[in-house]
Amino acid sequence: MMILSRRAGAVGQLLSGLLLLLFTGLDPQVRAGEVEILRDPWGTPHVFAVSERDGFWGLGYAAAEDRLLQMKLIRRKAAGRLAEVFGPDWVDADREARIAGHAAYALRAFAKLPERWQDALHAYTDGVNAWRQANPEAVTRRFRPLGIEPEPWTPADCLLAARGILSLGSPFNAGPIEDYHRFHELVAQVGETEAGRQSGMVIDDSVAIVSESEMAKDKAVYERLKQRPRMPFGRGSVLMID
């Protein structure tokens, strides 16, 4: 089992965490798995999952609860569709986005991703849409003031939103994922202690993936976290996906 912890911060953190690992879906097209999401006293979601794909589903579910409206608006920004919501003042910005071709780029870029990352983004998408479908009242409350209905999230939207974030000047890259996998490979060769010494890898508190056994080494913190209320899935505190 792995754990992903993510601060409930800017959507840029959501998109960096997107290219990290964990969760599976409530949707029948998603393979079987188990996910548990706990929120600490600061509201940070901690996703417990049995596989990388499961983790991505959980990350999508938690991200939608925190940031669904923000995610939809940054997608509109990148696609050149803000004027539909906010009026003619946004036509020039929309024109720039459409000339840049971000929406078409996202579709082509997704098609060229390795199968592993396509699978991860599908799982993340399933998590986002599962929260949206399970919480219609919250969705209506957030979107009604803008007079819009949220369209389903798609895997390519993850890349489209990333383009929207980049247009704001936010840093975004896959470095943390590559670092994690290099560290994991090094652990297999020389053991965890030596791997930590050689790599100098730092898992910061913005987004992190650690094994549950590693987290459990700090017994007091681990036990406090596990005692926190679970996010409701409608089927108990731990979600079993069929």
ROLO-831541 format. One line per field, with one value per residue: residue number from 1; x, y, z of N, C-alpha, C in turn. Coordinates in steps of 0.05 Angstrom, whole numbers. Each point is the difference from the previous one (the first is absolute). Example, Ala and Ser with C-alpha at 12.3 -4.5 7.8 and 13.67 -1.06 7.14 Angstrom:
2
i	c(1; 2)
npx	c(264; -7)
npy	c(-114; 21)
npz	c(156; -14)
capx	c(-18; 16)
capy	c(24; 24)
capz	c(0; 1)
cpx	c(18; -15)
cpy	c(24; 22)
cpz	c(0; 14)
This chain:
242
i	c(1; 2; 3; 4; 5; 6; 7; 8; 9; 10; 11; 12; 13; 14; 15; 16; 17; 18; 19; 20; 21; 22; 23; 24; 25; 26; 27; 28; 29; 30; 31; 32; 33; 34; 35; 36; 37; 38; 39; 40; 41; 42; 43; 44; 45; 46; 47; 48; 49; 50; 51; 52; 53; 54; 55; 56; 57; 58; 59; 60; 61; 62; 63; 64; 65; 66; 67; 68; 69; 70; 71; 72; 73; 74; 75; 76; 77; 78; 79; 80; 81; 82; 83; 84; 85; 86; 87; 88; 89; 90; 91; 92; 93; 94; 95; 96; 97; 98; 99; 100; 101; 102; 103; 104; 105; 106; 107; 108; 109; 110; 111; 112; 113; 114; 115; 116; 117; 118; 119; 120; 121; 122; 123; 124; 125; 126; 127; 128; 129; 130; 131; 132; 133; 134; 135; 136; 137; 138; 139; 140; 141; 142; 143; 144; 145; 146; 147; 148; 149; 150; 151; 152; 153; 154; 155; 156; 157; 158; 159; 160; 161; 162; 163; 164; 165; 166; 167; 168; 169; 170; 171; 172; 173; 174; 175; 176; 177; 178; 179; 180; 181; 182; 183; 184; 185; 186; 187; 188; 189; 190; 191; 192; 193; 194; 195; 196; 197; 198; 199; 200; 201; 202; 203; 204; 205; 206; 207; 208; 209; 210; 211; 212; 213; 214; 215; 216; 217; 218; 219; 220; 221; 222; 223; 224; 225; 226; 227; 228; 229; 230; 231; 232; 233; 234; 235; 236; 237; 238; 239; 240; 241; 242)
npx	c(17; -9; 13; -19; 16; -22; 13; -20; 16; 17; -15; 20; -5; -25; 9; 16; -19; -13; 24; -13; 0; -25; -22; -24; -17; -20; 13; -19; 9; 1; 25; -2; -7; 16; -16; 17; -18; 21; -13; 24; 7; 18; -14; 26; -6; -2; 10; -14; 18; -11; -4; 18; -13; -2; 25; 3; -15; 13; 22; -11; -7; 23; 13; -18; 2; 26; 3; -23; -10; 20; -3; -27; 5; 20; -17; -20; 17; 9; -27; 2; -11; 16; 0; -2; 18; 22; -7; -6; 3; -9; -11; 15; -4; -26; 1; 15; -17; -20; 12; 6; -26; -4; -26; 7; 18; -18; -17; 17; 5; -26; -6; 20; -15; 19; -5; 22; 9; -7; 8; 21; 0; -5; 17; 17; -5; 2; 21; 8; -7; 13; 18; 3; 0; 18; 6; -24; -7; 23; -2; -25; 6; 21; -14; -20; 17; 13; -22; 17; 0; 13; 16; -3; 16; 20; 13; -8; -21; 12; 6; -25; -8; 18; -10; -24; 10; 11; -23; -3; 18; -18; 19; 6; 8; 10; 16; -21; -13; 17; 1; -26; -2; 16; -13; -24; 11; 9; -23; -9; 18; -3; -26; -20; 15; 13; -24; -10; 21; -2; -27; 0; -17; -14; -17; -7; -11; 9; 16; -8; 16; -12; 15; -21; 17; 8; -24; -5; 24; -15; 1; 8; 15; 9; 0; 10; 15; 6; 0; 10; -22; -12; 9; -25; -2; -15; 24; 3; 18; 0; 8; -17; 17; -22)
npy	c(-24; 20; 22; 17; 19; 16; 23; 9; 2; 14; 5; 16; -1; 4; 17; 10; -1; 10; 11; -8; -15; -12; -17; -13; -3; 17; 7; -13; 20; 7; -8; -24; 11; 13; 19; 14; 20; 10; 18; 12; 10; 0; -22; -7; -7; -22; -8; -20; -14; -19; 20; 4; -17; -15; 6; -4; -22; -7; 6; -12; -20; 0; 1; -16; -12; 3; -9; -13; 20; 1; -26; 3; 20; -14; -20; 15; 8; -25; -6; 23; -6; 19; 10; -26; 3; 14; -6; 21; 8; -25; 13; 21; -5; -3; 22; 10; -9; 9; 24; 0; -6; 10; 4; 8; 16; 6; 0; 14; 17; -2; 1; 17; 3; -9; -25; -2; 21; -11; -23; 13; 13; -23; -11; 20; -2; -26; 6; 18; -16; -18; 18; 8; -26; -3; 24; -6; 0; -11; -17; -4; -3; -14; -13; -1; 12; -19; -13; -18; -21; -13; 1; -25; -8; 5; -23; 8; 3; -22; -7; 3; -9; -19; 0; -2; -18; -13; 6; -9; -15; -19; -8; -17; -22; -20; 19; 7; -6; 13; 20; -2; -3; 20; 13; -7; 5; 23; 3; -9; 18; 22; -2; 4; -8; -18; -8; 4; -13; -19; -2; 3; -20; 22; -12; 22; 21; 5; -20; -23; -20; -14; -20; -15; -20; 17; 7; -26; 6; 21; -17; 21; 9; -25; -5; 24; -4; -25; 16; 14; 16; -21; 6; 10; -26; 0; -12; 18; -3; -25; 10; -20; -1; -4)
npz	c(0; -14; 7; -7; 8; 1; 1; 13; -21; -14; -21; 1; 27; -6; -18; 20; 19; -20; -4; 21; 23; -7; -1; 3; -19; 6; -21; -13; -14; 26; 0; 11; 23; 16; 9; 15; 5; 13; 15; 0; 24; -19; -2; 5; -25; 14; -23; 10; -14; -14; -17; -19; -16; 21; 3; -26; 2; 22; -13; -21; 16; 14; -23; -10; 23; -2; -25; 0; 12; 16; 2; 2; 17; 12; -2; 8; 19; 3; 1; 13; 24; 8; -24; -4; 20; -7; -25; -16; 25; -2; -19; 6; 26; -6; -15; 19; 18; -16; -4; 26; -1; 25; -7; -25; 11; 18; -20; -16; 20; 7; -26; 5; 22; 16; -5; 15; -14; -23; 10; 9; -23; -12; 18; -4; -26; 3; 15; -18; -20; 14; 8; -25; -8; 20; -9; -11; 26; 7; -21; 5; 26; -9; -18; 16; 17; -14; 7; 9; -16; 20; -20; -7; 19; -16; -8; -25; 16; 10; -26; -6; 23; -5; -25; 11; 16; -20; -11; 25; -11; 6; 16; -19; 12; -13; 8; 16; -23; -17; 18; 3; -26; -3; 20; -11; -23; 11; 11; -23; -7; 16; 1; 17; 20; -15; -10; 25; 9; -20; 2; 26; -7; -5; 17; -14; 13; -24; -8; 11; -8; 19; 8; 3; -6; -18; -7; 2; -10; -8; 20; 15; -20; -5; 26; 3; -22; 7; 21; -21; -2; -11; -25; -1; -6; 21; 4; 20; 19; -6; -23; -4; -21; -12)
capx	c(-17; 15; -14; 7; -10; 0; -11; -23; 10; -7; -4; 26; 8; -17; 10; 25; -7; -12; 21; 11; -12; -20; -29; -17; -26; -27; -11; 4; 22; 25; 6; -5; 20; -10; 10; -9; 9; -3; 8; 11; -13; 3; -16; 16; -9; 20; -12; 11; -8; 15; 16; 3; -25; -18; 8; -9; -29; -4; 9; -21; -24; 5; 4; -26; -14; 12; 7; -13; -6; 26; 10; -16; 6; 27; -4; -12; 21; 18; -14; -11; -29; -9; -20; -26; -9; 4; -8; 18; 26; 19; 3; 27; 14; -9; 12; 28; 1; -8; 22; 21; -8; 5; -18; 8; 26; -5; -9; 22; 20; -9; 2; 28; 11; 2; -25; -1; -10; -27; -15; 0; -17; -27; -9; -4; -25; -22; -3; -12; -28; -15; -8; -21; -25; -9; -6; -13; -8; 24; 7; -20; 5; 24; -1; -24; 5; 11; -20; 10; 0; 27; 3; 17; 29; 12; 29; 14; -4; 22; 21; -10; 2; 28; 7; -12; 17; 26; -4; 1; 28; 6; 17; -14; 16; -2; 24; -4; -6; 25; 16; -11; 6; 29; 4; -11; 19; 25; -7; 1; 28; 18; -15; -12; 18; 22; -12; -5; 26; 11; -17; -6; -27; -17; -29; -10; -28; -19; -12; 19; -8; 16; -13; -14; 18; 18; -15; -7; 23; -6; -24; -19; -12; -15; -24; -18; -12; -19; -24; -16; -24; 4; -18; -23; -3; -27; 1; 18; 24; 19; -15; 8; -10; -5)
capy	c(24; 25; 23; 25; 23; 24; 23; 11; 26; 9; -22; -8; -24; -22; -10; -14; -25; -16; -17; -17; -26; -13; -6; -12; 14; -9; -4; -29; -5; 0; -27; -3; 12; 10; 27; 13; 28; 12; 28; 8; 24; 23; -5; -13; -28; -22; -21; -27; -15; -25; 1; 26; 8; 6; 25; 22; 3; 14; 27; 13; 3; 21; 25; 10; 10; 26; 20; -6; 25; 11; -17; 5; 27; 0; -14; 20; 20; -12; -7; 24; -1; 16; 20; -12; 3; 27; 21; 9; 9; -22; -10; 2; -22; -25; -1; -8; -29; -16; 1; -17; -28; -17; -23; -21; -11; -18; -26; -13; -7; -23; -23; -8; -8; -29; -12; 2; 27; 2; -14; 16; 23; -11; -5; 26; 10; -15; 11; 26; -3; -15; 20; 18; -15; -7; 24; 19; 24; 17; 10; 21; 24; 14; 9; 15; 29; 6; -8; -21; -28; -11; -22; -21; 3; -21; -2; 21; 25; 3; 14; 26; 16; 6; 23; 24; 8; 10; 26; 18; 1; -19; -23; -26; -20; -27; -6; -16; -28; -13; -3; -21; -26; -5; -7; -27; -19; -1; -15; -29; -7; 4; 3; 26; 19; 8; 15; 27; 14; 5; 17; 26; 7; 12; 0; 23; -3; 10; -24; -21; -27; -16; -25; 2; -10; 21; 19; -12; 2; 21; -13; 19; 15; -19; -7; 23; 3; -21; 5; 22; -9; -6; 13; -18; -9; -11; -29; -6; 17; -11; -5; -24; 4; -25)
capz	c(0; -1; 10; -12; 15; -17; 13; -14; -8; -27; -20; -10; 15; -10; -25; 4; 12; -21; -11; 21; -2; 18; 2; -21; 0; 5; -27; -7; -19; 14; 11; 29; 18; 26; 5; 25; 0; 27; 1; 26; 11; -18; -24; -21; -5; -1; -15; 4; -24; -4; -24; -11; -13; 22; 12; -18; 4; 25; -4; -16; 17; 19; -14; -8; 23; 7; -21; -25; -14; -9; -22; -23; -11; -12; -26; -19; -8; -19; -25; -12; 3; 23; -8; 3; 28; 11; -18; -21; 9; -1; -28; -9; 13; -13; -27; 3; 7; -23; -19; 10; -6; 23; 1; -19; 10; 23; -11; -13; 20; 15; -17; -3; 26; 5; 10; 29; 8; -9; 20; 24; -4; 0; 27; 12; -11; 12; 27; -2; -8; 21; 20; -12; -1; 27; 16; -18; 14; 3; -27; -7; 16; -10; -27; -6; -3; -26; -20; -17; 9; -6; -19; 10; -3; -18; 4; -13; 15; 19; -14; -8; 24; 4; -18; 12; 23; -11; -11; 22; 9; 22; -8; -2; -14; 11; 16; 25; -6; -7; 24; 16; -12; 3; 28; 4; -12; 17; 25; -7; -4; 23; 25; 4; 14; -18; -22; 9; 2; -26; -18; 12; -8; 20; -6; 14; 9; -21; -10; 6; -1; 18; 7; 26; 21; 6; 16; 25; 18; 20; 10; 11; -22; -16; 14; 0; -26; -5; 16; -11; -16; -29; -19; -6; -27; -2; 4; 22; 2; -20; -25; -16; -27; -15)
cpx	c(18; -18; 8; -12; 3; -12; -24; 7; -8; -3; 26; 11; -16; 13; 28; -5; -13; 21; 16; -18; -20; -31; -16; -28; -25; -13; 5; 23; 27; 5; -2; 22; -13; 13; -11; 12; -6; 9; 11; -12; 3; -15; 15; -10; 24; -13; 15; -10; 18; 17; 3; -26; -21; 6; -9; -30; -6; 8; -21; -25; 4; 3; -27; -15; 11; -2; -16; -6; 26; 11; -15; 7; 27; -1; -12; 20; 18; -13; -11; -30; -9; -21; -29; -13; 1; -4; 23; 27; 22; 4; 29; 17; -7; 12; 29; 3; -7; 21; 23; -6; 4; -18; 8; 26; -4; -9; 22; 21; -8; 3; 28; 12; 4; -26; -3; -12; -28; -19; -3; -19; -29; -10; -5; -27; -24; -5; -14; -30; -16; -9; -23; -27; -12; -9; -14; -8; 24; 8; -19; 6; 24; -4; -25; 5; 11; -19; 10; -3; 28; -1; 18; 30; 10; 29; 16; -3; 22; 23; -8; 1; 29; 10; -11; 17; 26; -4; -1; 28; 8; 19; -15; 18; -2; 24; -5; -6; 25; 18; -10; 7; 30; 7; -9; 19; 25; -5; 2; 29; 16; -15; -8; 19; 21; -11; -6; 26; 11; -16; -4; -29; -16; -29; -12; -30; -19; -14; 20; -13; 19; -15; -14; 17; 20; -14; -5; 24; -3; -28; -21; -15; -18; -26; -20; -13; -21; -25; -17; -24; 8; -17; -22; -1; -29; -1; 20; 25; 22; -16; 12; -12; -2; 6)
cpy	c(25; 23; 24; 22; 25; 23; 10; 29; 6; -23; -8; -24; -24; -12; -12; -27; -19; -19; -14; -24; -8; -2; -13; 9; -15; -7; -30; -5; -1; -27; 1; 12; 9; 27; 11; 28; 11; 29; 6; 25; 25; -4; -13; -29; -19; -24; -26; -17; -25; -1; 29; 10; 7; 28; 24; 4; 16; 29; 16; 6; 23; 27; 12; 11; 28; 21; -4; 26; 12; -16; 5; 27; 1; -16; 19; 21; -11; -5; 25; 2; 17; 20; -12; 4; 29; 23; 9; 10; -22; -10; 0; -23; -27; -3; -9; -30; -18; 0; -18; -30; -19; -25; -22; -12; -21; -28; -15; -10; -24; -25; -11; -8; -31; -10; 3; 27; 5; -14; 16; 24; -9; -4; 26; 12; -15; 10; 27; -3; -15; 20; 18; -14; -6; 24; 21; 26; 19; 12; 23; 26; 15; 12; 18; 30; 8; -7; -21; -27; -11; -23; -21; 6; -23; -2; 22; 27; 4; 15; 28; 19; 7; 23; 26; 10; 12; 29; 22; 3; -19; -22; -26; -19; -27; -8; -16; -29; -15; -4; -24; -28; -6; -9; -28; -21; -2; -15; -30; -10; 0; 3; 29; 20; 10; 16; 29; 16; 8; 20; 28; 9; 11; -1; 23; -3; 12; -24; -22; -27; -16; -27; 3; -11; 22; 21; -11; 0; 22; -8; 20; 15; -18; -7; 23; 4; -22; 2; 22; -10; -5; 17; -19; -7; -11; -30; -7; 16; -9; -8; -24; 3; -27; 4)
cpz	c(0; 10; -17; 17; -18; 15; -16; -8; -29; -19; -13; 15; -8; -25; 3; 13; -20; -12; 22; 2; 22; -8; -23; 3; 7; -27; -8; -19; 14; 14; 31; 16; 26; 6; 26; -1; 28; -3; 28; 10; -18; -26; -23; -3; -1; -13; 4; -22; -3; -26; -10; -12; 21; 11; -18; 3; 25; -2; -15; 17; 20; -13; -8; 24; 7; -22; -26; -16; -12; -24; -26; -13; -13; -26; -20; -9; -21; -27; -14; 2; 25; -7; 2; 27; 9; -19; -18; 9; -3; -29; -9; 12; -12; -27; 1; 6; -24; -22; 8; -3; 23; 1; -19; 8; 22; -10; -13; 20; 16; -16; -2; 27; 1; 12; 30; 9; -10; 20; 25; -3; -3; 28; 15; -9; 12; 28; 1; -6; 21; 22; -10; 0; 27; 16; -17; 13; 3; -27; -9; 15; -10; -27; -7; -2; -27; -23; -19; 14; -6; -19; 12; -5; -18; 6; -13; 14; 20; -13; -9; 24; 7; -17; 11; 23; -10; -11; 22; 11; 22; -10; 1; -15; 14; 17; 25; -5; -7; 24; 17; -11; 1; 28; 5; -11; 16; 26; -5; -3; 26; 26; 4; 13; -18; -23; 8; 2; -27; -16; 11; -7; 24; -9; 16; 7; -20; -13; 4; -2; 19; 4; 27; 23; 8; 18; 28; 20; 21; 11; 9; -23; -16; 13; 2; -27; -5; 16; -10; -15; -29; -17; -7; -29; -4; 5; 21; -2; -20; -24; -14; -27; -15; -30)
